[in-house]
């Protein structure tokens, strides 16, 4: 009888130890998450090519150096509808992006040196490393939430204008 009581006690202690170990592991993993917040660095307007009327005004982050152009919107878990990231490159050429470490679907909009949209990659799949090339040379690239290009009825030839915030 005492042996059964002893065995029960050992099993209960073992089960409690295992449960508390699992809780500690989950806590440790959640602390390792990378959190990147949006930082407004400018304003961008999307305009209809035919009428020059404003389609939408966005708050933007600007990627214009090697580090920011390489990381882009990686590790983000949210991006508001009125937010985007504008990549500014020093030259005009064929561009290609991918979604490595990018957790939200994006529309990738390729823009030429005259600030006109030249091609789209719509609803790019999160975490996919497949190359998403432009269909024409581009100097700028705008990333917004997936599906917004269609919702806003953006088209090849539509224009952008942007103003950086000077700090």
N, C-alpha and C positions, 0 to 999 in steps of 0.2 A: 504494500500500500504506500509506504513512504517512497519507494522507488518511483512509482507512478507520479506522485506529487512532485518529486524532484525533477523528473523528466518533463512534466508539464511546465514547471517554473523555468527550466532551461529553454524550452521551446518558445515560451512567451518572451523571455529576455532576448533571444535570438531574433524573433520577429520584430520586436521593437527597435532593436539595433539596426536591422536592415531598413526599416521604414525611415528612421532618422537619417541614415546614410543617403538614401534617395533624395530626401528633402535638401540636404546640403549640396548634393551634386547639381540639382536644378537651380539653386540659388547661385552657385558659382558660374554656371553657364549664362544666366541672364545678365550677370555683371560684365561679361565679356563682349556684349553687344556694342557695335559702333553706332553712335547716334550723331547724325549730321543735320543741323538745322539750316533752314533757308535764311540767307542774308541778302537783303535788297541792295543791289549795287547799281541799279539803273531802272529806266522805264522804256518799254518798247511798244510801238504801235504797229498793228497789222492793218494794212489798207487795201481796199479793192483796186485793182489795176485800172479798170475803166473809169471809175468815178472819183478815185482818191479818197473815198469815204472811209472812216475808221471802222474796222470790223471789231477790234478788241484792243484794249490797252492792258499790258502785262507788267508786273514787277519782275525784274530779271536779276539773276546772278550772272556775272561775266567771267568766262574762262578765256584768258588771253595769254597764259604762259604754259610752259610744258607740264607742270604739275596739275594745274586746274583742267587743262584740256585732256589729260590722261585719266583723271578721276571723274570729272563731270558730275553726274547725279548718282554715282555709285553709293551704295549703302543707305540711300534715302528710303524711308518707308512711306512717306507722303509727299505730295506736291499739290498745292492748291490750284484751283482752276485758273486763277489770275496770276499764276507764277510760271516761270520758265527759266531756262539757262541758255544764254547766247554765247556761242564759241566764236572767237574772232581770231582768224589765222593771218599770218603775215603775207600770204600769197594766195593766188587763185589756182586751184587744181582739183582733180577728182578726189573726193573724200570718201571715207568708209568708217562707219562706227560699228560698235557691237555692244551687247548688253551685259557683259561680264560684271558681276557683283551689283547689278542694277535691279532693284527689287520691285519696281513699279513699271507697268507698260507705258511706253512713250511713243509719241509721233516725233520723228526726226525730220526736220525741214531744212533742206539745202538751199542756200541763198547765194547769188553771185555778187560781184563787186559793185553792181548798180543797185543792190538791195532788193532784187527781184527773186522770188521763189523759182527755183529751177527743177526741184524734184522733192519727193516725199518718200519716207519709209514709215508706213502707218502701223500703229499697234505693235510695235516691236516687243517681242516676248521677253519678260523678265528672265535674267540669268542666262540667256542664250548667247553663246559666243560666235554665232554665225555672222559673217560679214554683211553689213547693210550699206551698200555703196550708193553714192549719188549717181544720177543719170547724166549729169553735166558738171563742168567745173564749178566749184563753190569757194567763196572766201569766208562765209559765215554759215553757222549751223545753229538752228534753234530747236531745243528740245522742250516739248510740252506734254501734258498727260495724254496717254493714248486715247484716240477717238475724237479729240477736240478739233483736229484739222477738218474732219468731215462735219462735225457739229457746227463749226463756224463757216463751213463751205469755202475753205481756202482753196485756191487754184494756182497752177503754174502762172507766173506773171504778176501775181499779187505782190505788193511791196511791204517792206518794213522801214521804220525809222526808229532810232533809239537814242537815248540820252543817258550817259553814265552819270552817277552821282560822284562828284569830286569831293574827296575827303581831305 
